[in-house]
Amino acid sequence: MNTKIISDLSISVGQAHDTTVKSGVTVILPDAPATCAVDVRGGGPGTREIAALQDGGLIEKVHGIVLSGGSVYGLAAADGVTAWLGAQGRGYLAREGIPVSPVVPAAILFDNANGGDKDWGLEPPFRQLGIDACNSMCGHLSEGAFGAGLGATAGIYTGGLGVAHEVVEGVLIAAIIAANPVGSPYMPATQVPWAWPYEVEGEFGGQRPPADYQLSPAQDTKLAFLKAAGQSTVIGAIITDAGLSQKQLKRLAMMAQDGIAMAVQPAHTPLDGDTIFALSTGDKLCESPVSLAELGAAAARVTARALMRGVHFAKP
């Protein structure tokens, strides 16, 4: 994601990772508190602060979003981001003399079986990685084996972090996706992405299925290797400069989840923890249900593209 898109969306992004541990963190900080919703479709999610975003909750706006590897240990990355924001005075203020309360929802993926050094004892690295990601905020977000995507796998392939964007009737929508699914991103017996119909300008290789292609059962998923839930997931965020309510953002996040099924098969399994946040950082109009439907369709497309870009750019 380039400087202009990040600027247009009024966000900052940062990444940090540890190549010895083979895991990392990606942080999204809106310039001002952003309205946020979340949708969870996988059967084994790992999350923080999402109950407050549900219907009837107190919280509508967040100060940051954290995507992390490390499974349950990775949730500590949000502790570091919360402390970093609090030290800057960014958060809800109850009254003078009381520390601010940053709201930092997070989702994690399972990369603990990727061969990295996980012998961290009582000091997992993720809190510090969260702080490091905040300190590395810049105008560019690297794709592939970076941040939360460093230790990811997609089916039996290398996974990674990808980004994509689209403009719909003047409204910008972008996806930041860490791809670590159980399912395969490729059509069986090929190197053709499931997401090939949505590819833009050959962004993930330009492969197309042969004219005589016949679909066969997939042999390149993780299902043959996994014995317990919580081993994989796709996590990410959809960001738009449309001025959407939390209810509208919930629908946007739900439709964005379809992008996972457009890029991976099988998707949303009991072994995945698929979690998508949706943030509104602008005030462009998107008033009618038809406009929201068109924006949601774009959210699915950019999710599929970002997922496949993460896999493509992480190839060894």
N, C-alpha and C positions, 0 to 999 in steps of 0.2 A: 504494500500500500504506500503510495507516494505522498510527498509533502502536501500537495494541493488537496488531495482527498481528505487527508487527516485534518487539514485546516478547515475545509468546507464543512466537515462534520463536527467541528468544535470539540475535538478530543485530543488527548495525548496518549501515546502508546509506548510501552517499554517492555524489554525482554531481558531475561537473565537465565543462564543455565550452567550446569556443572558437567563437563564432559566425562569426568571420572565416575560420577554417580549415574550419568546418562539420563538426566531429567532436567526439567526447567520450568519457568514461569513466564506467563505473558499477562501484562496488566493494561487495562483500558481505563483512563481517567478522563471523564468529561470536564470541560472547562468550567462548567457550573453544574450543580446537582441536576441529574437527568431523570426524567420519568422512565420507569423500568418495569418490565414484566418478565416472566420466565415460564417455560414449558418443559416438562420432563417426560420423556417417552421410553427410556430404557428401563429395564427391570432391576438394575443394580447401580443406582446413582450414588455419587458422593458429593454433597453440596453443603453450603453454609449460607445462612441468612435468607433462604428463599421462602420460608413460611410467612415472613412479614410482607412479602410481595403478593400473596394470594388475595383473592377477593375478600373484602371486609377487613383487611389489615390496615395498620396505621401508616405504613410506609408506602409512598408512591415514587419517591426520588432516591437515587443512590449517588454516592460519591466516587465509586469505582467498581470495576468488575475484575475478578481474578480467575484466570485459567491456569491450572497447574498439573504437572505430573506428580508422581509420588504416592498415588492412591490416598488413603486417609491421612498420611503424613503431610501431603501437599496442601491440605486445608490450612496448615499453619502459615502458608504464604500470605493469606489474607490478614493474619495477625500483624505481619510486618508492614503490609500496605496500610492497615488501619493506624498503626503507630506512626508511620511516615506522614500520613494525612493529618493526624491529630497534632503532630509537632508543628505543622504549618497552619494550624487553626482552621482546617477544612473539615467541616462536619456540622451536625445539628447542635445548636447552642441552647441549652436549657436556660441558663442565666449566668451572669458574670461570676467568675470564681470557680466555675465547674468546668472540667475538661469537655471539649466538644466530643460528639459521638459520630464518627464517620460510619456510614452504612456501606459495607463492602461485601456484596454477595460473591460467592465463589463456587466453582465446580472443578472436580479433579478427574483425571484419567489414570488407569492402572498401567504403569510401565515398570513395575518392580521386578518383573521376571525377564528383563531385557539384557541381563549380564553385567550391568553397571555395579559399582561398589556400593552396596546398600548397608554396609556395616557402620552405621552412624551412631549406634548406642543411644545415649540420651539427648543427642543434639542433631536431629535431622536438619538438613541445610535449607529447608524451604522458607522459613521465616526470613532468613537473611537474603535468600534469592528474591523474595517479594520486595524487600527494601532496595536491593540492587536493581531490580527492574524499574522501580520508581525513579531511581537516580540515573537511569539510562534513557529516560524519555527523550525521544527525538522525532524528527519529521518523516521517518521511514520505518516500515515494519518488514523485516526480512522473512522470507518464506522458506519452507522446508524444515531442516533439522535445526530449528531455533526455538528458544523459549519453551513453551509448553509442548511443542512438537518434537523436541530433541530426541526423546527416547521412545516415541510412538511407533506402533506397527499397525498396518491396515491389512486384515487377513494375515497372510504369511509374508507380506511385503513391508518395506519400510514406510512408516507413516510420517506425518509432519504437520506443520502449521501453514495454512494457506489463506489468502485474502482475495476477494473479488468484489466488484461494485457494478452498479447499473443505475441509469437515470430513467425515471418513469414520469413523464409529463412534468419535467422540471424538478422532480423530487429525487434526491440522492439516497440510495440504499446500499449498504456494504455489509459484507460478512467477514468475520475473523473466526476461523475454524481450526481446531486441533483434532486431527484425524487419527483415531486409534481404534477402529471398529473391529468387531468379531468378523463381520462379513468382508467379502472381497470387493475391491474397487474395479476389478476387471471382469469382463465377460468371460465365461468359462473357456479354457483352452486358447485364450488369446491374450494379447497385451492391449486390447481395446477397452478403454474406460467405459463403464456403464454410463457415465455422464457425457459421452461424446456428442449427443445431440445439442448440448447446451454450450459447447466449447466456443470461445471467441478468439479468432485470429490464431488458431493453433497453439493456444496457451499451455496445453498439456500434451503436446506431441502430434496432434492431428491424425491419430490412428482411427481407422474406420473398419467396421466388420466386413468381411468378404461377402460378395453377392450371394454365395451359396451357404452362408453360415446357418447352422442349426444349433439351437440352444441345447446344452447338455448339463447334467448336474455339476455344480461347482465342487472342486477338490482343493481349492486354495483359501478356504476360510480357516479360522482358528478353532472351529467346532471340534475337530479331531483331537485337539490338544487340551482344551479347557475342561476342567472338572468342577469348577465352582463359579458362582456369580461374582460380579465386580471386577472382572479381568480386563475389560475393554470398555471403550466408550467414544462417542463423538461429543465434544463440548465446544461451545463457541458463543458468539454474540452477533446480533444483527443491529446495525446502527443506521438511523435515518435522520435527515434534517426536516422531516415532516413533523408538525406539531400534533402528536397523537396522545390520546388519553391512555391510561394504564389498561383499560378494557380493550381498546383498539390494539395496543401493543401485545396483549395476550394473544389475540387472533393472529397477529403478524408472526409471533414466535411459533404458534401452532402450525401455520402454513410453511414457515421456514423449515420445520422438522421434515416436511415432505422432501426437501432437498437431499436429506440423508438417504432416503429410499431411492431417490433418483440417481445416486452416485455409488451406493453400496447395496449388495444383496448377500445374505439377509440383513435387514435393518431392524432396529428397535427390539432386539432379542432380550430374553431374560438375563443374558450375560452382559449386555451393554448398559451404559448409564447415560444415554443420550440426553443432554441438557442444553437448551438454547435460551439465552437472554435476548431481550429486545429493548433497545434504548432509543428514546426520542431526544435529540439535542438541538432541534430547531423549531421554527414556527411556520413552515410552509403548509399551505392548506391541503388537507386530504379529508374532505368532509363527508363524501357520500360513501355508502357501502360498496359501490362499484369501484371507486378509486382505491379504497382499502383492499378490495379483492385483487385489483391489478398490482398493487404494491406487494401484497402477500405472494402472488405468483412470482414476482421478481425476487422476493426474499428466498423462495425455494430454489430458484435458478442460481442465485449468487452463492447460496449455501452449497449446492452441488458442485459448482465450479471451484469454490474455495477449498472444499474438501479434496477434490482431485488435484488441485494445484499444490496443496500441501504434500500429497503423495508424490507427485511428479518431481517437485523441486528437492525432495529429500532423498531421491535415488542416489545410491553410493556412486 
